[in-house]
Amino acid sequence: MKYSLSAKNLVCRNLEAHASYCAALLNPNHTKEITGIVRSDTGLLSGRLNQAVSNTVMQPRILQRFALDYFAERHSAFTLWHSASKPLDDEALAQLGLQRKQSQVAMAAEIERLAVQGAAQKVDGLVLSPVKKEALPEYAEVQAAGCGSALEAAELKKFYTALAEIPEQRRARLRFFLARLQDTPVAAGCLFASADALGLYDLVTLQDYRGQGIGRALFHYLLEQAQSSHHRSLVALVPAERQQLPLDCGFFAVGEVARYVYTP
């Protein structure tokens, strides 16, 4: 893999595919694309699940008509990801109601070169495992706990409740994982398989259990799971202050992705 613009594009294609796949599971045919931007609508009022991904600089009025007006009409929040090397006009977007949030670092690695074995410190009483259908409500609780909004938490729970009713083969590209400490779910994460890469998403540890090595252990477990995939590449979006662990494991930082959130 060349760690260049092509690697950043790999991350962003996976982000687009992940957003559209999740939307299609609940709301078929509600991913739309125009030149430079993809919009995915799950049908829920979730700013985390409803997403627009842009890969080129465009006029704010185009973003407004294609993405903001669409979700505003539905009274729904959404997240806009901007992956182009040139920035958008933050001030103009703020006037439209799109607030700039912390950017994420796009990261990519060749799976066969990941440094995994023996790297994670053992945590007493911690059990890491894939999530079966009956455990999706527990996974939902962990994901919802840190979202900062009662509405967002409720919508995330609706999403995972709906997934439990979908045959597993129809949602097979999403694989969920839980960390349980003394049988209590305390951390969660997901792997998503697109056509050309495996993506790592939604890695979260409950607030009361941070600083104990749980998130690190789950991260290494997900890397181990990735090694059984036929994909060559693993990609992720991480906050800048959390990129050291992926770097230590063989990831490369390949660019920055700006993030904007619209809340009606």
WONORWO-V655959 format. One record per helix or strand of 3 or more residues. SS is the DSSP state (a for helix, b for strand). FROM is the first residue (numbers start at 1). TO is the last residue. If there is no record, write none. Layout:
BEGIN
ss=<SS,SS>
from=<FROM,FROM>
to=<TO,TO>
END
This chain:
BEGIN
ss=<a,b,b,b,a,b,a,b,a,b,a,a,a,b,b,b,a,a,b,a,b>
from=<5,31,37,51,60,78,90,98,111,126,133,150,168,174,184,198,207,214,233,240,252>
to=<26,34,40,54,73,82,96,110,113,130,145,164,171,181,193,205,209,226,238,248,262>
END
